[in-house]
Amino acid sequence: MAVLLFCLLSLGLLVGTDQVKYEPNWKSIDSRPLPDWFDQAKFGIFIHWGVFSVPSFGSEWFWWYWQKQKLKPYVNFMQKNYPPDFKYQDFAPQFTAEFFDAKEWTDIFASSGAKYIVLTTKHHEGFTLWGSKTSWNWNAVDVGPKRDLVEEIATALRANSDLRLGLYHSLFEWFNPLYELDAANVFTTNYFPTGKTLPELYELIVKYKPEVLWSDGDGNAPDKYWNSTGFLAWLYNESPVKDTVVTNDRWGYGSICKHGGYYTCSDRYQPGHLLNHKWENCMTIDKYSWGYRRNAPLSDYLRIEQLVSTLVETVSCGGNLLMNIGPTHDGRIAPIFEERLRQMGQWLKVNGDAIFNTTAWHAQKDNVTANVWYTYKPQEKSIFAILLEWPNNGSVILNEPVVTPEQTQVVLLGHGPLQWEPVKPKGLRVLLPLLSFSQMPCQWAWTLRLTGAI
C-alpha cells in the first residue's frame, strides 16, 4: 500500500475517497484520462462569430490586419467604404444578430450528424458573446445584439440530447492595454490574466458548464503567465464539469501538441497516420477564413466530397474533425454552410456506423488500393473499409484484412450483403453491385463492413 501511495504521489496525484486530485503541474494534469465521450463523438462543428462578422472581409483577423499590419487590401477596403475617423469599435453596434435563432441553428447542427458544437465566445478582438463582467461595453449584452448569445445557444443545445456544448475562448486580446503592458514587461507582470482572462474562464465554466473548453491565442506568453495548470487543476478537481469536460492543448507558448487533454498541433492538422495521443483536426469549410466573408466565391468553399474525405481520413487516424462555419453579422447561417452541413448528415445517416464509436485499426489506409481508409469497431469485431472513389471495374481489392472464408461477411452499408473472393497472398476482392446513380446508397463515399475478418 505504501508503494502504491508513493507512486501516486510521484505522479502528482492524491487519492481521495471518491476521485483523484490533480495538482497544478503538467505531469499531473496530463495524466488525466480523456473522458470517453469525446473519442466516440468523432465530429463537431466550430462557429466563428463576432464583431469581425460585420466587415466580413478577408478574415476574422480583420482588426489586426487593418490596424496593426496595415495590409493594403484591408486599408483600401476601409478607405473605400467607411469615413476616415471610423474605428473598429464602431462595427460593434452593427453586430445586430436580428435573425439569430438558436433553435434554428441547433436544428441545422443536428441535421449534420455532429455530436458537439464549439462556439467562439471571444476571439482575439476581445468582444465577448456574453455579458462578461470584465469586458464592460465590449460584449453582446451591452452593445450590438443586447443579448446573451452564449446562453441562447447553450439552452438550445441542451434541449437536443445528442449535442454537447463546447466553448472557444482566446487567452489574449490584440489591443488590450493590460496585455500590452504585460508584453512590454516580457510577461514578468500578469495584470491581464489576473484581471481579464482567468475571471472569464471561471465565469464561462460556472455559468454555462461546457463539455469542451477550446483554448487559443497564447500571445507568445508561457503557460505560467496564464496560470494554465492552476486553472486546469480547478477545472478537473472542483468545477461543475470536472468529470466530463475535455480541453485542448493551447495553454501557453510551447504547450501546443505537448500538453492538455487532446492535441490540435496546428490549424487544419492532418498527420496522415495514427498518433499515440488523441487529437483533433480543426478546419474550415471556407478555405481562407474562419469568419464569414461576403465576397467569397464558390470556389473558396470545400466541396462535400472533400469534407467527407477529410472526416474519413481524420477518424481513421484516430482523430476528431471540428468543421468550422462563419455566421453572418445578423445571425444567419449562409446557405452554402447549411448545405454542406446537411450533406454531411446525409452521408453519416448511411455511413455513421463506420465513424461513431469506432477506433483506429492496425492499418489506417490500404497499402495497395488507393483511396481506401479503415476504421474498426471492437465491440462488434467489425472492420470498415471506406472507399473514397467508386471503382470502375466492378470490384475492389482490400489488401489489409486477413480473411476466414467460412466466416467472413461483407456488407455495403445502405445496400446489403456482397459477394467476395480471396486473393493471394492475403486480402479479398469484393464484387460491387451494378447500381444506377439513383440506386447508390450515398453519393460521395461508400463503406464496406467486414465481419469475421482480421
N, C-alpha and C positions, 0 to 999 in steps of 0.2 A: 504493500500500500504506500509506503514511504517513497519507493522508487517511482510509482505512478504519479504521486503528487509532485515529486521533483521534476519529472518530465513535463508535466502540465505547466509548472511554474517557469520552466526554461523556455517554453513557447510563449510565455506572456499571458497565460490563461489561468484564471482562478475558477475553480469549480464550486458552484453553489448548490443549493438543494434541487434546483429545477433547471438551471441553464449555465452555460459557460459565460464568463465575464471577459470581454475583450478589453485589452489595455491599449492606451493611446500610442502605439508604435506599429510600424508596418508589419513586423513579424507576426504580431498578434492579429492585427486587422486582416492581413492576407490569409490567415488560417481559417477564417470563417467560411463554411461551406456555402456555395451559392444555392439559394432556395430552388427546389426542383422545378417550380412552375416556369421559370424563365427559360431553361433549356428546352422544355416541352413546347413553349409558345411559338418559337421559331420566327414569327413575323409580326412586326409592329409598324406603326405609322408615326412619322415625325411631322410636327407642324411648326413652321417658322412664320410667326405673325407678330407684328409690332408697328412702330411708327415708320419703319423703313418700308412698310407696305403702302404708304401714301405716295411717295415719289415713284415707287415700284419701277425703278430704273437701274439697270446694271447689276446690283447685288444688294443683299441685306447689309453689306458693309458700306452703304451709300455715304453715311456721315463721314466716316474715316477717309474714304477715297476722295470726297469732295473737299473737306476742310483740312485734313492733315496731309495727305499725299498730293492733293490738288491735281488729280488726273484729268487730263483735258476733256474726255467725254462728259465727265460729271460737271466740271466747271462750265462747259459750253451749254449743257442741259439747263443748268440753273440760270445762266445769263440770258438764255433764250426765253425761258418760261416764267421767271419769277423776278420781282423787283430787287434792286441791288442790296437793300437792307434786310432781305429775307434771311431768317436764321433757321437752323434745323428744328429748333424747338417750335417754330411756327407750323410745322407739319402736324404736331400732336392734336390740335383741335379738329383736324381733318381726318384723323383716325376715328371714324364715327361708328363703324360696326352696326349700322342700322338694319342690315339684312342678316345679321348673325342670329342663327337659331341653333342652339346646342343640340337639340333633339334631331334636327335635320342632319347636322354633321355626324352625329352618332349613328344614324341610320346608314349613312354612306360608309362610314368606317366599318360597321358591322357587315355590310354587303361585300367588303373586300376580303373577308376571312381573317383579318388581322386579330391578334389576341391582346395587344396592348397599344396604348397611344402615348406619345411623348410630346407634350405641349411646351413650347418656348415661353416660359413665364417672364424671362428677362434676358434680352440679348446684350451684346457689348455696349449698346447705346444707353443702357441703364433704365429704360422705360419698363415698368412692371405692369403686367396684365391683371394684377390685383391691387388693392389699396394698401401697398406696403407702408408700414409705419416709418420706414427710414427713407422713403422716396417721395417726399411731400411735393405735390403738384407736378409730379413726373410719373404718373401712373394712370391706369384706365378708369379709376373711380373718380379722381379729381379732375381729369381733363379728357376730352375725346368722348368715348362711349358713355362715361359716367356709370360704368357697370363693373362688377367683379367678374371678369371673363373666365378666370380660373375656376371660380366656384360654379359657374353655369356649366362649364364642360365637365367638371368633376361630378356634379349631380346627375347630368345626363348619362355619363358613362356608367355610373353605379346603378342606374336603372336598367342597364344591359349587363346581365351577369357574365357575359362572355368577354367583356372588355375590361382591361385593367388600366388604371391611371398612372401615367408617368409624367414627370415634370423636369424640364430642362431649366438650368439656371447658370448664368455666366458669373464666374467668380469676380472678374474685374470689369471695369467700365472705362471706355476710352478716355473720356474727358472729365471724369470726376476729380475735383480738386484734391480730395483726400488721397485718392490713389496716386495722383500725380506727385503729391508731396512725399508719399512713401517711396515712390520710384526714384525721386530725386535724392532721397536718403539711402538709396541702394537697399531698400526694404529692411533697414535696421529699425524703422518705426513701423507700427501696424495700426495706424489710425483707421485706415479704410476697412480691413477685415473685421476689426473690433466694432466699428460703428455702423457698418453697412452690410457686408457680405454675410457674416455669421448670423446676425439677427434675422436676416431674410431667410436663410436656410432653416433655422429653427422654426420660424413662422410658417414656412411652406409645409414642413413636416407635420407640425402640430395641428395646423388648420385644415389641410387638405388630405393628409395621410396617403401620399402616393406610394405605389409599389415599385416604381423605378425613379431613381434620382440621377439625372443625367447632368453631371457637372462639366463645365467647359470654361475656356478662357482664363488661363493661369496668369496672363500678363507678364510672363517670364519671371515670375516670383516663385520661390521654392515652397514646398508644402508646409514647412514650418511657419512661414509668413502667414499662410491661410489657416493655420492650426487644423489642418485636414484630419490628422489622426485623432485629435481630440474630439472633433465633431463626429467622426465616424464611430468612435468608441461609444459616444452617447447614442448615435443612431442605432447601433447594433445591440446595445445593452438596455436602454431605457425608453426609447421612442415608441410611439403607438404603433409603428410598423416594423419593430425590431426583428420579427420572425419572418416577414415576407419581403421586405424591401431589398432591391438589388441596386448596386451602384456601378458606375463605370470607372475608368482609370485616369480621369483628367482632374487631378487634385493638387497640381503644382508642377513647376518645371521639372522635367525628368521622371515624372510618375507614369506618364502615358506608356502603355504596353508593358508595364512593370508592376504596378500596384493597383489595388482595387478589386471590385467584385468580378467584373469581366473586362476584357480588353477591347479597345476600339482602334488603337495604334495609329490610325490616320483616317481622315475622311475618305469614303469610298474604298475602304480597306478590303482587299480580296487576295488572301495569300495563295490560293490555288492548291493548298494541301492542308492536311489535318494538323492542328495545333494542340499542344498539351495543356491549354488553358481555354476556358470558354471565352468567345469573342463575338463581336457584333460588327456587321457591315452597315454603317450609316451612309446612305447615298440618297440622291435626289432625282426625281423624275425630270426636272429641268436640268440639263447637263451643266449649266453655267451659273446657276443661282439657287439658293435655298429659299429666299423670299420670292414673292410674286413679281413677275416682270410684265408690264403691259405690252412691251414691244418685242416679246419673244416670238420668233417664227416657229411654225410647227416642227421644223427640222431640229429645233433645240430640245424637243421633248423625246425621251426614250420611248421606243415602240414597246408594245406589250410583250412581243417576243423577247426583247432584250431584258425586260423586267423579270419575266418568268425564268429566263436563263440565269439571271443573277441570283434569284431566290434559290434555284436548284443547286447551283454551284456552292452558294454560301452554306446551305443546310448540309450538303454532302460533306463539306469540310468542317462541320461541327459548329458553325456559327449561326447567329440570328440575323435576319435582314430588317433594318429600320429604314423604311422608304419614305422620303420626305415630299410634302406638298407645301405650297405657299398660298394661303388665302388672300383675298383682296382686302383693301382697307375698309370696305363697307361690310365685310363679313361673309363673302361668298366663296365657295369652293368652285373654282372655274371649271367649266365642262370638261376640259382636257384632263384635269386631275380626277374628276369624278369618273370619267370613262375608264381611265387606267385602273382606278381602284376597283370598280365594278368588274372589269375584265379579269383582274387578278382573282376576285372572288369566284367568278365563273370557272376559272381554271382549278381553283382549290376545291370547289364542290366535287369535282371529278377525281382530283389527284391528291387531295389533302391527306389521305391515308399514308402517302409516301413522304409527307412533310412533318405533320404534327406528331409529337410523342415518339419521334424516331431518334436514332443515334447514328453516328458515323459507323460505316462498315470498315472491314480491313482494307478495302480498296475504295478510293473516292471516285475515280473515273476509270473507264475501261482502258486497258493499256494498249489495245489494238484498234477497236472500233471507236471512231471519233464521235464526240458529242453524246456520250452515254455516261451518266453520273449515277452513283449508287447511294442509297440510304438503307437503314436496317431497323427493324422493329423486333427487338429480342423477345418481348413478351409473346409474340406470335410466331417467332422464328421465320419471319418473312424478310426477304431481300427485295428491294425495289430498284429496278433499273429504269431510269428516266431518260427517254430519247428526246433530244432537243430538235432532231430532224427526223422526218418520216422517210424510211428508206424507199428507194425507187424500185428495188429488185424483189420486193415482196417478202423479205426476211431480214433478220438482224442477227448477227453473231455476238454473243456475250461471252467474252473470254475469261472473265474473272471467276464466275461461280464454278464449283466442283459439284456435279450433279449425281443424283442417285436415281436412275431411270424408273425404278419401280415406284418411287415416292414423289418425285418432283412434279409439281403442277405449275403452270404458267397462266396468268390471267391478265388480260388487258383491262385496266381499270375503266369503268364506264361502258365496257362492251361484254366481256366474258372470257371463258377458257380458250386457250390457243394450243395448237399442236407444236411440238418441238422435236428435235433430234440431236443426239450428242455429236460433238466434233472432237477431233484429236489435236493435241494431247489432252486438252480439257475444255470445258465450256459447252455451249449449246447454240444451235441455230433455231431461232423462234420464227415460225411461219406466221406472217402477219395477214390479217383478213383483207380482202379487196373491198374497200369501202369508198363510197362517194363522199364528197365534201360534207354534205348534209348528214351523212351517217356516222361521221367521225365522232368519237366521244368528246373531243375537245379540239381546239383549232391550233394550239401553239406548241405543245409538248405532250408526250404520251408516256404512260407509266406501265411497266410490266411488273407484276407481283409474282415472285418466285417463292414457293414453299416446298420444303423437302430438299433444298439445296444448301450448300455451304460455300 
